[in-house]
Amino acid sequence: MKKLVLLFAAAVVTMLSMSADTYNYLNFVNSSNQITQFSTSGLRMTFNGGKATVTADGQTQTINLSTMAYMEFTNTQAGGTTYLLGDINGDGNVDVSDINAIINIMLGKAQASDFVGIADVTGDNSIDVSDVNAVINIMLGKI
């Protein structure tokens, strides 16, 4: 219960410090590093009984907060509703090919939109070496 209260408090603080109007998507990341993404268009959330009910673009989904690691606002669209955090190329694995994808984006050899996963793994609105480090940490099981 304490974890749920802390998660809810963090969500409220995050939401107060960020305006959903300036972001296009809201990501819920669970403890297995899977992301469920919602458009911020018409976004509405209610919390009850350890669950968040999220409505966006006319669709409603319930998220169990006890399995959530964090949530974030972003401007990067995921290739689908749910995918693995760090799986930039969308092949179902987080591996060296995802690191290569980030490096190619950084070098200007590819665009982030060329990939189905979110290359901004850290969610800091920048694709850089911190995202490479995050993918490595995911591969090592540290995230």
N, C-alpha and C positions, 0 to 999 in steps of 0.2 A: 504494500500500500504506500509506503514511504517513497518507493521508486516512482510510482505513478504520480504522486503529489509533486515530486521534484521535476519529473518530465513535463507535467502540466504547467508548472511555474516557469520552467525554461521556455516552453512554447509560448506562453503569454508574453514573457519578456522579449523573446525574439520577435514576436509579432508586433509588439509595441515599438520596437526599435527599427522595424522595417515596414515599409508600406507595400502591401500586395499590389498596389496600383503600379509600382515601378518594376515589377517582375511579372513574367509571363507564366511561370509554373511553380508549383509547390511539390517538393519531393518528400516522401516519408521513407526513411531508410530503416530497415529492420535489422535485428541482430545477426542475420545471415547475409547482410550487405545487399539485400534485394531492395530495389527502389520502386515505389508506386508513385506515379506522377499524376498530378492534377493541373488543369489549366486554372489560372487565377480569374478567368472570366466567369463571373457569377459565383465565385467561391464562397461557400458557407460551411462552417464547421460547428458542430455541437459536441460536447463531451458529457458522457454519462456512463456510469458503471465500468470505468476503466477502458472505455472505447471512445474513439472519435468517429463521428458520422460526418463524412465529407460529401458535399454536393458541389459539382462544378459542371458547367455546360449541360445541365439537365440530367446528369447521371449521379447516382448516390452510391457510396461504398463505405463500409464500416471497417475501421482499422483498430486492431487490438493493441492498445498502448503498452501492454506488458512486453510485447515483442519488439518494440521500437527502440532503435539506438538514438536516432535524432531525426529532425525534419529541417528542411531548408528551402528558401526561395531561390529561384534561378531563372535565367533567361534562355537556357539551353534546353531544347526539346529532346526528350528521349525517343528512341526509335520505336518503342512500344510502351505498353502500360507498365510492365515490370521487367527489370533486367538486373544483372549483377553489377554492383558498384565496381568500377575498374575495368569492366569488360567493354572496352572502347569499340572493338570491331564486331561485337555481338555474336561471337562464335560459341558462347556459353562457358568460356574459360577465361580466367584472368591470368595472363602469361606474358612472355616477352613480346609477342606480337602486339599487345596493347601498349607496352612501353614504346615500341617502334612507332606506333600510330601517333602517340603524343609527341615524340621527337620530330616526326615528319611535319606535324602541325606547327611546332615551334620553329622549325627551319623554313616554313613557308612552302613545303613540298606537298602539303595537303591542307584541306580546310576541315574544321571540326564538323561541319555539316556533311562531310563525306562518310562519317561513321554513325552507327546507330546508337552507341553508348555515349555518355557524357564524358568528354575529354577533361573537363574541369572537375576532376575527381575531388579536389579539396573544397570546391564551392566558393572560391574566393574571387570569382569573375576574372581569372587570369589562367591561361594555360602555360605552365612553366615547369621548372624542375621539381617544384613541390608536388605536382601531380604525378611525375615519374616516381618520386619517393613514396607517394601514397600507394601507387600500384604495386611497388615492390613490397611494401608493408602488408598489403592485402595478400600477395602471393605467399608471404612468410607467415601469414595467420596472425599478424600483430594488429590488424584492423578488422 
